[in-house]
Amino acid sequence: MIPFLYCRKAELRGADGKESIPASVSIGAMDSLLVTLPRDYKHNSSQPVQITFFDPIEGLVTCRCLLTSPLVADDHRYRCFRCQVLEYLSRNQRREDIKISLTAKVTVTQELPDRTLEAPATLYNISAGGVYLVTDLKLKPGDQVSFYFHEAGGTIPLTAEVLRVETRPDRYSRPVVGYGCRFVDMASMYELQLRSYVFKEERRVHSNK
């Protein structure tokens, strides 16, 4: 199978080991894996590079790769390289999704057979696979709520199924009910967008420590 067939975005680790260079991913002639980078990227065709692929199937996959055969892309601000995957270094799949803490206000909607309920909610952590939220809606495991997430550079429609229910204190030490949920029926493009956001936020937080 062609590696990263459905992948469209990646990040390349800079020579200093800290800088992240955004890249786009595509499939070229003869099923070759192509990576497109800014034209001012300093490339050494004999030196392997580390690339993290944002793959909607595999998750976040970091590989050691060799970039060869540079060509000027249709947009002359970029160059396109043939990418050979030499080694898989790490993989964060759905069951191992990175979670980030946040405090985001949303409106959740619950569709019932006879009516639709809406209520404000607060998201306290999120990953590409699920979310932890607090709301006044009375939910039980198996219930589903929908909401729009606006923090990832665009609006992502999400549907979350409740897996667990727990009572937790709020910032005033008052008991509130929290819900651990998993996302269901998420389109690949939105999963990729959410994975990218979570990955970048996790790296930003760790780089500031």
N, C-alpha and C positions, 0 to 999 in steps of 0.2 A: 504494500500500500504506500502511496506517496505520502511522505511526512508533511504534516501541517497543511493538508489539502484545503481545509476550510479557514485557515488562519489568514488574517488580513493586517494585523498589527504586531509590532515587536519593539524591543528596546535593545540597543547595543551598548555594552559597557565600554566607556572611554578608556584611553590608554592610562589615565591616572587612577582607574579603578573606581572613581566616584561619579564622574559625569555620565549621564544617560542620554543616548542619542536616539530619538524616535525614528522608526523605520516602518515602511509598509512591506507587506509580503504578498507574493502572487505566485502562480504556476506558469512557467514559460514553455517553450518548445521542448518536445520530448520529455514532458513531465518534470522539467527541472525546477527546483525551488529557487525563487528569485527574491532578493532583498533590495529595496530601494532606499538610498540614504542621501542626505544633503550633499551637494557636489563638493563642498569644502571639506568633507570628511577626509582625513589623511589615511590613506589605505596602503597596507603592506601585504601583498598577495601571498607571501610565504609565512605570515604570522597569524596563527589562529586567533579568533576573537570570541568573546562570550556574548551570546544573544539570548534574551528571554522572549519567547513567543507567547502571545496572548491567544491561546487556541480555544475555541468554543467547545471542543470535545475533550481535549486532554487537560485543559486548565492552563496554569502558568508553567511553562517548561523551559528550563535554562539549559543551553547546549554550548559546547565548544564547536565552533564552525570555522570553515575556511571560505573566504570570499574571493572569487576569481572572475575573470572576463568582464571587467567594468565597461559599461556602455552608457552613453548619455541618454537619459530618459526623455520621453516626449516633452515633459516640463524640464527645461534646461537647467533649472536650479538643483536637479537631482541626478544621481547616477544609479544605475541598476547593476547588481552583481549576482552572479550565479553562486548559490550557497550550498556548500557540502557539509552536512552534519557529521562531525567526527565522533562526538561523545555526548551522551545525555548526562548532565550534571545533577539536576534536581527536577522534581515535578510536584506541583501542588494540585491534586485532583479535587473533585467535588467534595469527597469525604474529608479532605484535609484543608478546606478553604481557609484562607487567611481572613481573620475578622479584625475589623477596626472599630474603635469606640468613637461615638459621635453623639450629638444631641440635635436631632432634626425633627421639626414639627411637620406633620402631614395630616391629611384627613383620610380616614379609612372607611371603606364602604363594605357592608355585609348584605349580600343578596339572600333574602328569605323567600319562601314560596308565596307569601302573601304581602310582603312589603320589603322595602329597602331601608336599611339603617345606616346612618352616617354619624361619625364622632371624631373629634380630634384625637391624635395619638402622638406619642414621642418615641422616636427610634433611638435606642441606646447602643446598639452595635449592629453591624451589617457585614455580610460577606457575599460572594457571588452565589452562595447556596441558600442563604437564609437571613433572618433578621430577628432581633429581640426588640419588642415594643411594649409600651404601656398605654392602655386606653380604658375608658369607662365602659366600653361595650362588654357585655357578659358573654365570653366565648368559652368553648370547650374544645378538647382535642378533636381534630377532624374538621372543625369549622374553618372557613376561608374568608379572608378579607382582601380587598384590593385597594391600592393607593398609587400615587405618582411620586417618584423620587426625582428631585430636581438638582441634586448636588454633584452629579457626575458629568457636567458639561452639556447637559441636555436632559429632556424629560424621559424617564423610563417608567413604563407602566408595569406594575408588579402585582402578582397575586400570591398571597402567603397562606399556607395551611398551618394551623396551630398544632404543635407537637406536644408542648408541655405548658402547664399553667402553674404559676407560683406567686406567692405574696411577698412583696419586698418593700422596704421603707423608701419613701421619697426623700428629697433633700431637707424636708421639715420633720423627718422621722415619722411621718404618717404612713400607714399601710396602704399600698396600692397593688394592683394585680398586673403582673407582667406575663408576656406570652412569648415563648420561644417557637419560632416558625421556620418552615422551609418554603422556598419558592417553588411554584408549580407552573407548568405551561409557559415558561419563559422562552421567548424567541432567541435564537443564537446571537443575533446582532445585539440584543440588549444584554445578554449574559456577557458577551465580550466587552461591551462598554462598561458594565458594572465591575467585571474583573479588572479591567485597566484602571478604573478609578480606585478600587480598593488597594491594588498593588502599589500605585503611585503614592497614595496616602500613607500606607504602611512604610514605604521607603522614606517618605518625607519625615515622618515621626521619628524613625530610627536615626536618620541623618542629623536630627536636631538634638539628640541625646548627648 
